[in-house]
Amino acid sequence: MSNSSDIRQILVTTKYRFIGDTILAVPALRAISQAWPNATVTLLSGARAQEVLLHCPYVHNSVEFDPYRKRDKGAWRYLRMVGELRARRFDLAVILNRSFHSALTASLSGARHRVGWSGFEGRDFLLTSSCPYRAAESEIDCYLDLVRSAGVSGPFDRNLQLWISDEDTTGLVPRKPAGPVLAIQPGASHQSKRWTPNGFAQVACRSMIDNDSLSVWILGGPDEAQAASDVVEAIDPRFRHRVLNLAGKLKLRETMFAISRASLFLGNDTAIRHVAIALDVPSIGLFGPTSAEKWGNAVPMKHLVLRSQSSDMADLPFQSVLEPVAHLLSKSYAHIV
């Protein structure tokens, strides 16, 4: 299929809401674009996924749909979306989602070739090509398995990418920080994935003691504002004037811009950590109950993964985080120009 000149319209479907999974799909999108350089790639996903991939050169069109959002609920809205897809006459659909719903949508779109993982929710009959899902492997590689099933041979570039522009700047964040910046995201989708506020605060304080020009930025969405406040409260009052709490104050792309200005990102297993990796900002990810092999995407000397001694994040000792933070901060400030 990869050499077929009749592949002109390609549909790629991702999870509707999880922006971390969307970022991890970039290597697959890049591989698809390179395999069929004359084809038009349309992304079907939710608003947040579309927002994080703004300016992506591997996506030419987008169809926004989120069945969990009120305006997209109901059979009539779904059928309208399917009609929009059918009008595009897709030759190939690559389904980066494991649900029956996503396979049904690809089938109803009329795509001649439909590639997805087998063995989920009885959907195999809706696929024309499939492969098993390797639950223990990196999600990036699982996405690339589907690209192979579409007939594209590797090797593939596994690097993540994101794109920001001048429109993403915000007055709350300096374009050129006066010194190195440690960006911290203390929140996560589940409490079990969060390191302790006191742990983050200790690392922040010791880092500011060691470098008197260092600033600390606290990042997170509105639902992470309390976690951010807990960290600020745990920081020694003598250093709080060097701490900028941005949690709940920035839009998604403004947060992306803030991360791009940081010298180092420190956070839990979240989508925002994937943003740091995709923007090539040195990062340290803290893992406990989730699989570092699946979601860590470590790159030696640049993007580190630190694991708790158990599934309890409180078992991750402060000293084991402080040392790599100090090491990467000493090397990373020069990346901001």
NORQUI-V779998 format. One record per residue. N is the residue number from 0. PSI is psi in radians with two decimals (NA if undefined). BURIAL is b if it has 24 or more other C-alpha atoms within 12 Angstrom, else e. Layout:
n & psi & burial
N & PSI & BURIAL
N & PSI & BURIAL
//
This chain:
n & psi & burial
0 & -0.54 & b
1 & -0.44 & b
2 & 0.07 & e
3 & 2.15 & e
4 & -0.11 & e
5 & 0.12 & e
6 & 1.75 & b
7 & -0.50 & b
8 & 2.14 & b
9 & 2.29 & b
10 & 2.27 & b
11 & 2.18 & b
12 & 2.35 & b
13 & 3.10 & b
14 & 2.54 & b
15 & -0.52 & b
16 & -0.38 & b
17 & 1.80 & b
18 & -0.47 & b
19 & -0.79 & b
20 & -0.62 & b
21 & -0.74 & b
22 & -0.69 & b
23 & -0.28 & b
24 & -0.14 & b
25 & -0.75 & b
26 & -0.64 & b
27 & -0.73 & b
28 & -0.72 & b
29 & -0.76 & b
30 & -0.69 & b
31 & -0.78 & b
32 & -0.66 & b
33 & -0.58 & b
34 & -0.61 & b
35 & 1.27 & b
36 & -0.33 & b
37 & 0.02 & e
38 & 2.75 & b
39 & 2.18 & b
40 & 2.19 & b
41 & 2.27 & b
42 & 2.20 & b
43 & 2.00 & b
44 & -3.11 & b
45 & 3.09 & b
46 & -0.72 & b
47 & -0.69 & b
48 & -0.72 & b
49 & -0.66 & b
50 & -0.76 & b
51 & -0.49 & b
52 & 0.24 & b
53 & 2.39 & b
54 & 0.15 & e
55 & 2.15 & b
56 & -0.13 & e
57 & -0.04 & b
58 & 2.22 & b
59 & -0.59 & b
60 & 2.83 & b
61 & 2.57 & b
62 & 2.06 & b
63 & 2.19 & b
64 & 2.36 & b
65 & 1.77 & b
66 & -0.19 & b
67 & -0.16 & e
68 & 2.52 & e
69 & -0.77 & e
70 & -0.32 & e
71 & 0.06 & e
72 & 2.68 & e
73 & 2.70 & e
74 & -0.65 & e
75 & -0.79 & e
76 & -0.68 & e
77 & -0.77 & b
78 & -0.60 & e
79 & -0.75 & e
80 & -0.77 & b
81 & -0.71 & b
82 & -0.67 & e
83 & -0.67 & b
84 & -0.76 & b
85 & -0.58 & b
86 & -0.35 & e
87 & -0.20 & b
88 & 1.13 & b
89 & 2.44 & b
90 & -0.54 & b
91 & 2.38 & b
92 & 2.23 & b
93 & 2.06 & b
94 & 1.72 & b
95 & 0.89 & b
96 & 2.54 & b
97 & 0.12 & b
98 & 2.73 & b
99 & -0.71 & b
100 & -0.75 & b
101 & -0.67 & b
102 & -0.68 & b
103 & -0.74 & b
104 & -0.75 & b
105 & -0.70 & b
106 & -0.79 & b
107 & -0.38 & b
108 & -0.31 & b
109 & 0.09 & b
110 & 2.30 & b
111 & -0.69 & b
112 & 2.27 & b
113 & 2.01 & b
114 & 2.26 & b
115 & 3.06 & b
116 & 2.49 & b
117 & 2.81 & b
118 & 0.29 & e
119 & 2.13 & e
120 & 0.54 & e
121 & 0.52 & e
122 & 0.01 & b
123 & -0.57 & b
124 & -0.27 & e
125 & -0.12 & b
126 & 2.57 & b
127 & -0.38 & b
128 & 2.52 & b
129 & 2.93 & b
130 & 2.76 & b
131 & 2.66 & e
132 & 2.19 & b
133 & 1.61 & e
134 & -0.46 & e
135 & -0.15 & e
136 & 2.84 & e
137 & 2.43 & b
138 & -0.55 & b
139 & -0.81 & b
140 & -0.56 & b
141 & -0.71 & b
142 & -0.73 & b
143 & -0.44 & b
144 & -0.67 & b
145 & -0.61 & b
146 & -0.70 & b
147 & -0.70 & b
148 & -0.38 & b
149 & -0.02 & b
150 & 0.18 & b
151 & 2.18 & b
152 & 2.58 & e
153 & -2.84 & e
154 & 2.77 & e
155 & 2.66 & b
156 & 2.04 & e
157 & -0.04 & b
158 & 2.46 & b
159 & 2.70 & b
160 & 2.58 & b
161 & 2.87 & b
162 & 2.25 & b
163 & 2.82 & b
164 & 3.12 & e
165 & -0.48 & e
166 & -0.26 & e
167 & -0.05 & b
168 & 2.80 & b
169 & 2.55 & e
170 & -0.25 & e
171 & -0.26 & e
172 & 2.19 & b
173 & 2.43 & e
174 & -0.62 & e
175 & 1.66 & e
176 & 2.58 & b
177 & -0.32 & e
178 & -3.05 & b
179 & 2.63 & b
180 & 2.23 & b
181 & 1.95 & b
182 & 2.24 & b
183 & 2.29 & b
184 & 1.83 & b
185 & -0.18 & b
186 & 3.10 & b
187 & 2.87 & b
188 & -0.52 & e
189 & 2.48 & e
190 & -0.58 & e
191 & -0.30 & b
192 & 0.02 & b
193 & 2.24 & b
194 & 2.87 & b
195 & 2.53 & b
196 & -0.65 & b
197 & -0.61 & b
198 & -0.84 & b
199 & -0.72 & b
200 & -0.72 & b
201 & -0.76 & b
202 & -0.75 & b
203 & -0.82 & b
204 & -0.85 & b
205 & -0.64 & b
206 & -0.68 & b
207 & -0.56 & b
208 & -0.76 & e
209 & -0.43 & e
210 & 1.81 & e
211 & 0.00 & e
212 & 0.03 & e
213 & 2.38 & b
214 & 2.70 & b
215 & 2.20 & b
216 & 2.27 & b
217 & 2.15 & b
218 & 2.79 & b
219 & 2.84 & b
220 & 3.13 & b
221 & -0.58 & e
222 & -0.06 & e
223 & 0.15 & b
224 & -0.66 & b
225 & -0.72 & b
226 & -0.70 & b
227 & -0.76 & b
228 & -0.66 & b
229 & -0.66 & b
230 & -0.80 & b
231 & -0.74 & b
232 & -0.52 & e
233 & -0.17 & b
234 & 2.41 & b
235 & 2.22 & e
236 & -0.44 & e
237 & -0.35 & e
238 & -0.03 & b
239 & -0.41 & b
240 & -0.23 & e
241 & 0.16 & b
242 & 2.25 & b
243 & 1.95 & b
244 & 1.85 & b
245 & 0.05 & b
246 & 2.21 & b
247 & 0.02 & e
248 & -0.20 & b
249 & 2.55 & b
250 & 2.96 & b
251 & -0.88 & b
252 & -0.45 & b
253 & -0.63 & b
254 & -0.71 & b
255 & -0.74 & b
256 & -0.76 & b
257 & -0.76 & b
258 & -0.67 & b
259 & -0.37 & b
260 & -0.10 & b
261 & 2.73 & b
262 & -0.52 & b
263 & 2.41 & b
264 & 2.29 & b
265 & 2.13 & b
266 & 3.08 & b
267 & -3.06 & b
268 & 1.62 & b
269 & 2.95 & b
270 & -0.60 & b
271 & -0.53 & b
272 & -0.68 & b
273 & -0.56 & b
274 & -0.80 & b
275 & -0.78 & b
276 & -0.77 & b
277 & -0.50 & b
278 & 0.10 & b
279 & 0.59 & b
280 & 2.19 & b
281 & 2.44 & b
282 & 2.70 & b
283 & 2.08 & b
284 & 2.37 & b
285 & 2.16 & b
286 & 2.51 & b
287 & -1.48 & b
288 & -0.30 & b
289 & 2.81 & b
290 & 2.09 & b
291 & -0.53 & b
292 & -0.65 & b
293 & -0.77 & b
294 & -0.03 & b
295 & -0.75 & b
296 & 0.86 & b
297 & 2.52 & b
298 & 1.95 & e
299 & 2.34 & e
300 & -0.05 & e
301 & -0.84 & b
302 & 1.81 & b
303 & 2.66 & b
304 & 2.19 & b
305 & 2.28 & b
306 & 2.47 & b
307 & 2.68 & b
308 & -0.20 & e
309 & -2.97 & e
310 & -0.13 & e
311 & 2.06 & e
312 & -0.43 & b
313 & -0.28 & b
314 & 0.00 & b
315 & 1.94 & b
316 & 2.54 & b
317 & -0.75 & b
318 & -0.57 & e
319 & -0.32 & b
320 & -0.69 & b
321 & -0.76 & b
322 & -0.86 & e
323 & -0.52 & b
324 & -0.84 & b
325 & -0.69 & b
326 & -0.86 & e
327 & -0.61 & b
328 & -0.60 & b
329 & -0.31 & e
330 & -0.29 & e
331 & -0.23 & b
332 & -0.51 & b
333 & -0.20 & e
334 & -0.25 & b
335 & 2.18 & b
336 & NA & e
//
